[in-house]
Amino acid sequence: MLHFSKAELNRQANALGFVRDTFEKICRLADVLGFMENNKKPQKVFKIGIAFTI
């Protein structure tokens, strides 16, 4: 899993016009989904529920 610094997330979010917290959630979700895609035999199945206010 990737490690995100608040300063880097803030810089990228501002450059793209997003709120930093929402941008961080998207980055972390993409990281988790990428991890799950690369591991074809998941040991556990779980449900993700995230609400975004944009």
VONUTOR-851607 format. One record per residue: x, y, z of N, C-alpha, C in turn; chain; residue number from 1. Coordinates in steps of 0.1 Angstrom, whole numbers, plus 5000, padded with zeros to 4 digits. Example, Ala and Ser with C-alpha at 12.3 -4.5 7.8 and 13.67 -1.06 7.14 Angstrom:
<atoms>
+------+------+------+------+------+------+------+------+------+--------+-----+
:  npx :  npy :  npz : capx : capy : capz :  cpx :  cpy :  cpz : cadena : num :
+------+------+------+------+------+------+------+------+------+--------+-----+
: 5132 : 4943 : 5078 : 5123 : 4955 : 5078 : 5132 : 4967 : 5078 :      A :   1 :
: 5128 : 4978 : 5071 : 5137 : 4989 : 5071 : 5129 : 5000 : 5079 :      A :   2 :
+------+------+------+------+------+------+------+------+------+--------+-----+
</atoms>
This chain:
<atoms>
+------+------+------+------+------+------+------+------+------+--------+-----+
:  npx :  npy :  npz : capx : capy : capz :  cpx :  cpy :  cpz : cadena : num :
+------+------+------+------+------+------+------+------+------+--------+-----+
: 5008 : 4988 : 5000 : 5000 : 5000 : 5000 : 5009 : 5013 : 5000 :      A :   1 :
: 5004 : 5023 : 4994 : 5011 : 5035 : 4993 : 5009 : 5044 : 5005 :      A :   2 :
: 5019 : 5052 : 5008 : 5019 : 5062 : 5019 : 5017 : 5076 : 5013 :      A :   3 :
: 5008 : 5083 : 5018 : 5004 : 5096 : 5012 : 5008 : 5107 : 5023 :      A :   4 :
: 5015 : 5117 : 5018 : 5018 : 5128 : 5027 : 5007 : 5139 : 5025 :      A :   5 :
: 5003 : 5146 : 5036 : 4993 : 5156 : 5035 : 4997 : 5167 : 5026 :      A :   6 :
: 5009 : 5171 : 5026 : 5014 : 5182 : 5017 : 5013 : 5178 : 5003 :      A :   7 :
: 5017 : 5166 : 4999 : 5016 : 5162 : 4985 : 5001 : 5160 : 4981 :      A :   8 :
: 4993 : 5155 : 4989 : 4979 : 5154 : 4986 : 4972 : 5167 : 4985 :      A :   9 :
: 4976 : 5177 : 4993 : 4971 : 5190 : 4992 : 4975 : 5197 : 4979 :      A :  10 :
: 4987 : 5195 : 4975 : 4992 : 5201 : 4963 : 4985 : 5195 : 4951 :      A :  11 :
: 4984 : 5182 : 4950 : 4977 : 5176 : 4939 : 4962 : 5179 : 4939 :      A :  12 :
: 4955 : 5179 : 4950 : 4941 : 5182 : 4951 : 4939 : 5197 : 4946 :      A :  13 :
: 4947 : 5206 : 4950 : 4945 : 5220 : 4946 : 4948 : 5221 : 4931 :      A :  14 :
: 4958 : 5214 : 4926 : 4961 : 5215 : 4911 : 4949 : 5210 : 4903 :      A :  15 :
: 4942 : 5200 : 4908 : 4931 : 5194 : 4901 : 4917 : 5200 : 4904 :      A :  16 :
: 4917 : 5208 : 4915 : 4904 : 5215 : 4918 : 4895 : 5207 : 4928 :      A :  17 :
: 4901 : 5198 : 4936 : 4893 : 5190 : 4945 : 4896 : 5194 : 4959 :      A :  18 :
: 4887 : 5190 : 4968 : 4889 : 5191 : 4983 : 4899 : 5180 : 4987 :      A :  19 :
: 4909 : 5184 : 4995 : 4919 : 5175 : 4998 : 4914 : 5162 : 5005 :      A :  20 :
: 4905 : 5163 : 5014 : 4900 : 5151 : 5021 : 4893 : 5141 : 5011 :      A :  21 :
: 4885 : 5147 : 5002 : 4878 : 5138 : 4992 : 4888 : 5132 : 4983 :      A :  22 :
: 4898 : 5140 : 4979 : 4909 : 5135 : 4970 : 4917 : 5123 : 4977 :      A :  23 :
: 4919 : 5125 : 4990 : 4926 : 5115 : 4997 : 4918 : 5102 : 4998 :      A :  24 :
: 4905 : 5103 : 5000 : 4897 : 5091 : 5000 : 4897 : 5084 : 4987 :      A :  25 :
: 4896 : 5091 : 4976 : 4897 : 5085 : 4962 : 4910 : 5078 : 4960 :      A :  26 :
: 4921 : 5085 : 4964 : 4935 : 5078 : 4962 : 4936 : 5066 : 4970 :      A :  27 :
: 4931 : 5066 : 4983 : 4932 : 5054 : 4991 : 4923 : 5043 : 4986 :      A :  28 :
: 4911 : 5046 : 4981 : 4902 : 5036 : 4976 : 4908 : 5030 : 4963 :      A :  29 :
: 4914 : 5038 : 4954 : 4920 : 5033 : 4942 : 4932 : 5024 : 4946 :      A :  30 :
: 4939 : 5027 : 4956 : 4950 : 5019 : 4961 : 4945 : 5005 : 4966 :      A :  31 :
: 4934 : 5005 : 4974 : 4929 : 4992 : 4979 : 4923 : 4984 : 4967 :      A :  32 :
: 4916 : 4990 : 4958 : 4911 : 4983 : 4947 : 4922 : 4977 : 4938 :      A :  33 :
: 4933 : 4985 : 4936 : 4944 : 4980 : 4928 : 4951 : 4968 : 4935 :      A :  34 :
: 4952 : 4968 : 4948 : 4957 : 4957 : 4956 : 4948 : 4945 : 4955 :      A :  35 :
: 4935 : 4947 : 4955 : 4926 : 4935 : 4954 : 4927 : 4930 : 4940 :      A :  36 :
: 4928 : 4938 : 4930 : 4929 : 4933 : 4916 : 4942 : 4925 : 4914 :      A :  37 :
: 4953 : 4929 : 4920 : 4966 : 4922 : 4918 : 4966 : 4909 : 4926 :      A :  38 :
: 4958 : 4907 : 4936 : 4957 : 4895 : 4944 : 4945 : 4887 : 4940 :      A :  39 :
: 4946 : 4879 : 4930 : 4934 : 4872 : 4924 : 4927 : 4862 : 4934 :      A :  40 :
: 4934 : 4858 : 4944 : 4928 : 4848 : 4953 : 4926 : 4855 : 4967 :      A :  41 :
: 4915 : 4863 : 4968 : 4913 : 4870 : 4981 : 4910 : 4860 : 4992 :      A :  42 :
: 4916 : 4863 : 5004 : 4913 : 4854 : 5015 : 4900 : 4857 : 5022 :      A :  43 :
: 4896 : 4870 : 5021 : 4883 : 4874 : 5026 : 4876 : 4883 : 5017 :      A :  44 :
: 4863 : 4883 : 5017 : 4855 : 4892 : 5009 : 4849 : 4902 : 5018 :      A :  45 :
: 4849 : 4915 : 5014 : 4843 : 4925 : 5023 : 4836 : 4935 : 5014 :      A :  46 :
: 4827 : 4943 : 5020 : 4819 : 4952 : 5014 : 4824 : 4966 : 5018 :      A :  47 :
: 4826 : 4975 : 5008 : 4830 : 4988 : 5010 : 4818 : 4998 : 5008 :      A :  48 :
: 4816 : 5006 : 5018 : 4805 : 5016 : 5016 : 4811 : 5030 : 5019 :      A :  49 :
: 4812 : 5038 : 5009 : 4817 : 5052 : 5011 : 4808 : 5062 : 5005 :      A :  50 :
: 4805 : 5072 : 5012 : 4796 : 5083 : 5006 : 4805 : 5095 : 5004 :      A :  51 :
: 4804 : 5101 : 4992 : 4811 : 5113 : 4989 : 4802 : 5124 : 4987 :      A :  52 :
: 4805 : 5136 : 4993 : 4798 : 5148 : 4991 : 4806 : 5157 : 4983 :      A :  53 :
: 4802 : 5160 : 4971 : 4809 : 5168 : 4961 : 4802 : 5181 : 4958 :      A :  54 :
+------+------+------+------+------+------+------+------+------+--------+-----+
</atoms>
